[in-house]
């Protein structure tokens, strides 16, 4: 029996049991569509996050005191980078700019007759805004009672806050200070890359005269401002060498002495952070995709079950085929073809369904769509393989049917 005849008989058999075939294909569709959706969303998320991180502030080295991996629950983060550290980092070869950043504790912000609660705002230096994208206004001046806000901060009050408006800041001590908004930005350019993913209002104050968090410098023995984070802007051609020099300095810095137990100092570039995020998103995608594969397994079991039922129902047909010269191989190929057709049809329907689900998910998450074409091709291949494997045992069983016993079957 040639291939064309085998395919014709297989199609005719599936069409004679349309409802059963549709329900069987539906199981494969659900499994493969789920895999395509999750893999596409994962690829889109990875491309969006990693692209954003790698494309912004590529020459920045971020200094932080972070929890050590194998330690127990650490203490709350503390400002550990002193003014002495900042000055020494400015002297590192390849360091173009050094920008400290800390949290300024407040209790409320008021604009006109509207007040919003706030626990802290960001304190930094004018250098943080060199090269920043200003929507309006300019950087603040060090020592001035001025602030810069981001786009989200404009809408936290009943009336939009804009450049030139005055804001009243209430400190935790109860003291109040009036400040003037002098700029609106999309970001500082020196804050951590993933901070730009969080759509929250941010208020930037100059360290002088507002930032008052001080510690005793272990090196100098005097009280100095201390910061949670320091960003070193490196010369693009010396990024690796500058990063190595910064790490060498940190080994004998004030921050090393001041950091709490369970913490360690890190000096990471945007590329380092992108690699970590890519690995994290990849592991999450593999885990979720693994769950979706379980649905595909259910679809494979459905194909095997239907093919076994088909063998039982068509025993007499199998006997007639063998009686007129059909070989065991012909019967085996026929039933394998039917099972493979079910898997292939499920894959062809599942791919557009899965991509449609990914489009909806990425639009909801407000990220760009990245279609992993390799996975789409693999999904179709998986459908074929699932169908063939699921139909292997039923086909083998059909091929072993004795033609004499089969012809006796009513």
C-alpha positions in Angstrom: 0.0 0.0 0.0 1.6 3.3 -1.1 1.8 6.4 0.9 -0.9 8.3 -0.9 -3.4 5.5 -0.3 -2.4 5.2 3.4 -2.9 8.9 3.9 -6.3 8.8 2.1 -7.5 6.0 4.3 -6.2 7.7 7.5 -8.0 11.0 6.6 -11.2 9.2 5.8 -11.1 7.3 9.1 -10.6 10.5 11.1 -13.4 12.3 9.3 -15.8 9.4 10.0 -15.3 10.2 13.7 -15.1 14.0 13.6 -16.2 14.7 17.2 -13.9 12.2 18.7 -11.0 13.5 16.5 -11.7 17.1 17.4 -11.8 16.4 21.2 -8.5 14.4 20.8 -6.9 17.3 18.9 -8.1 19.7 21.5 -5.9 18.1 24.2 -2.9 18.6 22.0 -3.9 22.1 21.2 -4.1 23.1 24.9 -0.7 21.6 25.7 1.2 23.0 22.8 -0.5 26.4 22.9 0.3 26.8 26.6 4.0 26.0 25.8 4.1 28.5 22.9 2.4 31.2 25.1 4.7 30.8 28.1 7.9 30.5 26.0 7.0 33.6 23.9 6.1 35.7 27.0 9.3 34.6 28.6 11.4 35.5 25.6 9.6 38.9 25.3 10.1 39.6 29.0 13.8 38.7 28.7 14.3 40.8 25.6 12.5 43.8 27.2 14.3 43.7 30.6 17.8 42.8 29.3 17.5 45.2 26.4 16.5 48.0 28.8 19.3 47.2 31.2 22.1 46.8 28.6 20.9 49.8 26.6 21.0 52.2 29.5 23.9 53.4 31.5 26.3 50.8 30.0 29.3 52.6 31.6 27.9 52.6 35.1 29.4 50.6 38.0 26.9 50.2 40.8 28.2 49.8 44.4 25.9 48.3 46.9 26.0 46.4 50.2 23.8 43.3 49.4 22.9 40.2 51.4 25.4 37.4 51.1 24.0 34.3 49.4 24.6 31.7 52.0 23.9 33.8 55.1 20.8 33.8 57.3 18.4 36.7 57.4 20.5 39.9 57.4 20.0 43.1 59.2 18.2 46.0 57.4 20.4 47.8 54.8 22.5 50.5 56.3 24.3 53.5 54.7 27.9 52.3 54.6 29.6 54.4 51.8 31.2 57.4 53.5 32.3 60.7 52.0 35.8 59.4 52.3 34.9 56.4 50.1 33.3 58.7 47.6 36.5 60.9 47.5 38.8 57.9 47.1 36.6 56.4 44.3 36.9 59.7 42.4 40.6 59.2 42.4 40.3 55.7 40.8 41.8 55.5 37.3 39.0 55.5 34.7 36.4 57.0 37.0 34.7 59.9 35.2 32.1 60.7 37.8 31.1 59.3 41.2 27.5 59.8 42.3 26.3 58.9 45.8 22.7 58.2 46.6 20.8 57.8 49.9 17.3 57.8 51.4 16.0 60.9 53.1 13.4 60.0 55.7 10.2 62.2 55.6 6.6 61.7 56.7 4.6 63.8 54.2 4.7 65.9 51.1 2.2 68.8 50.6 1.2 70.7 47.5 -1.3 73.5 47.9 -4.1 72.0 50.1 -3.3 68.3 49.2 -1.0 66.1 51.3 0.3 62.6 50.6 2.1 60.3 53.0 5.7 59.4 52.1 8.3 57.5 54.1 11.4 58.5 52.2 12.7 60.4 49.2 16.0 60.2 47.3 19.0 62.3 48.1 21.7 62.6 45.5 24.0 65.2 43.8 23.6 67.3 40.6 26.0 64.9 38.8 23.2 62.3 38.8 21.4 64.2 36.2 24.2 64.7 33.7 22.9 63.3 30.5 19.5 62.6 31.9 16.4 63.1 29.8 14.6 66.2 31.1 10.9 66.5 30.3 11.0 70.1 31.6 13.3 72.3 33.7 16.9 71.7 34.7 19.1 70.0 37.4 19.0 71.3 40.9 21.9 73.3 42.4 23.8 71.8 45.3 22.9 73.6 48.5 19.7 75.0 47.1 16.2 74.2 48.4 15.2 72.7 45.0 14.0 69.3 43.9 13.6 67.3 40.8 10.6 64.9 40.2 9.8 62.2 37.7 6.8 61.9 35.4 4.8 59.8 37.9 5.4 62.3 40.7 3.6 65.0 38.7 0.2 63.3 39.2 0.3 62.2 42.9 -1.6 65.3 44.0 -5.1 66.5 43.0 -3.5 69.1 40.7 -0.5 68.2 38.5 2.8 69.3 39.9 5.0 71.2 37.5 8.3 73.2 37.3 8.3 76.3 39.4 5.7 75.0 41.9 6.5 74.9 45.6 6.3 71.7 47.7 6.2 71.5 51.5 8.2 68.6 53.0 7.5 67.4 56.5 10.4 65.6 58.1 9.9 62.9 60.7 11.0 65.3 63.3 8.0 67.4 62.5 10.0 70.2 60.9 8.7 71.5 57.5 10.7 72.9 54.6 9.5 74.5 51.4 11.3 73.4 48.2 10.9 74.5 44.5 10.4 72.0 41.7 13.1 72.8 39.1 13.0 69.8 36.8 11.0 66.8 35.6 13.0 63.8 34.4 12.4 60.2 33.1 15.3 59.0 35.3 18.6 60.0 36.8 20.8 57.8 34.6 22.8 56.6 37.6 20.1 54.7 39.6 19.9 51.0 39.3 18.6 49.8 35.9 15.7 47.8 37.3 14.4 50.9 39.3 13.2 52.4 36.0 10.8 49.4 35.6 8.9 50.4 38.7 6.3 53.0 37.8 6.3 55.0 41.0 6.6 58.6 41.9 10.2 59.6 42.8 11.4 62.9 44.4 15.1 63.8 44.1 16.6 66.2 46.7 20.2 67.5 46.8 22.3 66.0 49.5 23.2 69.5 50.6 21.5 70.9 52.6 18.9 68.0 53.2 20.8 64.8 53.7 21.8 64.3 57.3 22.6 60.6 57.7 26.1 60.4 59.2 28.4 57.8 60.6 31.9 57.9 61.9 34.5 57.2 59.2 36.7 54.3 60.4 39.6 55.7 58.4 39.4 59.4 59.4 37.6 59.0 62.8 35.2 61.9 62.0 31.5 62.0 61.3 30.6 62.0 57.6 27.6 61.6 55.4 27.0 57.9 54.5 25.1 56.5 51.5 23.3 53.3 50.6 24.5 53.3 47.0 27.3 54.8 45.0 27.4 54.8 41.2 30.8 55.1 39.4 30.5 56.4 35.8 33.5 54.9 34.0 35.3 55.8 30.8 33.8 53.5 28.1 37.2 52.2 27.0 38.3 51.3 30.6 35.1 49.8 32.0 36.7 46.4 33.0 39.8 48.0 34.4 37.9 50.6 36.3 35.6 47.9 37.8 38.6 45.9 38.9 40.2 49.0 40.5 36.9 49.8 42.3 36.7 46.3 43.7 40.3 46.5 44.9 39.5 49.7 46.7 36.4 48.3 48.3 38.4 45.5 49.9 39.9 48.2 52.3 37.2 50.8 52.4 35.1 52.4 55.1 32.1 50.5 53.6 33.8 47.1 54.3 34.1 48.0 58.0 30.7 49.5 58.3 28.5 46.9 56.5 26.4 44.7 58.8 26.8 41.0 59.2 25.3 38.9 56.4 26.1 41.5 53.8 28.8 41.8 51.2 29.9 44.7 48.9 29.3 44.4 45.2 30.5 46.4 42.2 28.4 45.4 39.2 27.9 46.9 35.8 24.7 46.9 33.7 26.0 43.9 31.9 26.4 42.0 35.1 22.9 42.9 36.2 21.5 41.9 32.7 23.2 38.5 32.9 21.6 37.9 36.3 18.2 39.0 35.2 18.4 36.9 32.0 19.3 33.8 34.0 16.4 34.5 36.5 13.8 35.0 33.7 15.1 32.0 31.9 14.7 29.7 34.9 11.2 31.1 35.6 10.3 30.5 31.9 11.6 26.9 32.0 9.6 26.2 35.2 6.3 27.6 33.9 6.9 25.9 30.5 7.5 22.6 32.4 4.0 22.9 33.9 2.6 23.5 30.5 4.2 20.3 29.2 2.1 18.4 31.6 -0.9 19.5 29.5 0.8 18.2 26.4 1.3 14.8 28.2 -2.4 14.7 28.8 -3.0 15.3 25.1 -0.6 12.4 24.2 -2.5 10.1 26.5 -5.7 11.1 24.8 -4.3 10.2 21.4 -3.1 6.8 22.7 -6.5 6.1 24.2 -8.5 7.0 21.1 -6.2 4.9 18.9 -6.6 1.9 21.1 -10.4 2.3 20.9 -10.1 2.7 17.1 -8.1 -0.6 16.9 -10.8 -2.4 18.8 -13.6 -0.9 16.7 -11.9 -1.7 13.4 -10.7 -5.2 14.1 -12.8 -6.6 11.3 -11.5 -3.9 8.9 -8.0 -4.9 9.8 -8.8 -8.6 9.1 -10.2 -7.7 5.7 -7.0 -5.7 4.9 -4.8 -8.6 5.7 -7.1 -11.1 3.9 -6.7 -9.1 0.6 -2.9 -8.9 0.9 -2.2 -6.2 3.5 1.0 -6.7 5.4 1.6 -6.1 9.1 3.7 -3.1 8.1 0.8 -1.6 6.1 -1.5 -1.8 9.1 1.2 -0.4 11.4 1.9 2.6 9.1 -1.8 3.3 8.7 -2.5 3.7 12.4 0.8 5.6 12.9 -0.3 8.0 10.2 -3.7 8.6 11.9 -2.0 9.3 15.2 0.6 11.6 13.6 -2.1 13.5 11.7 -3.9 14.1 15.0 -0.7 15.5 16.6 0.2 17.6 13.5 -3.3 19.1 13.3 -3.1 19.9 17.0 0.3 21.6 16.6 -0.9 23.7 13.5 -3.9 24.9 15.4 -2.0 25.4 18.7 0.7 27.7 17.3 -1.6 30.6 16.3 -3.6 30.1 19.5 -0.5 30.2 21.6 0.9 33.3 19.8 -2.5 35.0 20.3 -2.3 34.3 24.0 1.2 35.7 24.1 0.1 38.9 22.3 -2.7 39.4 24.9 -0.2 38.7 27.8 2.5 41.1 26.5 0.0 43.8 25.8 -1.3 43.5 29.3 2.2 43.6 30.8 3.1 46.5 28.4 6.2 44.8 27.0 7.3 44.3 23.4 6.4 41.0 21.7 9.4 38.8 20.8 8.5 35.6 18.9 11.1 32.8 19.3 10.8 31.3 15.8 12.8 28.2 16.8 10.3 27.4 19.5 7.4 27.7 17.0 9.1 25.2 14.7 9.8 23.0 17.7 6.1 23.1 18.7 5.1 21.7 15.3 7.8 19.0 15.5 6.6 18.1 19.1 3.1 17.7 17.8 4.3 15.2 15.2 6.4 13.3 17.6 3.7 13.3 20.3 1.2 11.9 17.8 3.6 9.3 16.5 4.8 8.1 20.0 1.2 8.1 21.3 0.1 5.9 18.4 3.0 3.5 18.4 1.6 0.9 20.8 -1.9 1.0 19.3 -0.4 0.6 15.8 1.7 -2.3 16.9 -1.3 -3.9 18.5 -3.3 -3.5 15.3 -0.5 -5.0 13.3 -0.6 -8.1 15.4 -4.3 -8.8 15.0 -4.8 -12.3 13.6 -6.8 -12.0 10.3 -8.9 -15.2 10.9 -10.0 -14.0 14.4 -10.6 -10.5 13.0 -12.9 -11.8 10.3 -15.0 -13.7 12.8 -15.6 -10.4 14.7 -19.0 -8.9 14.1 
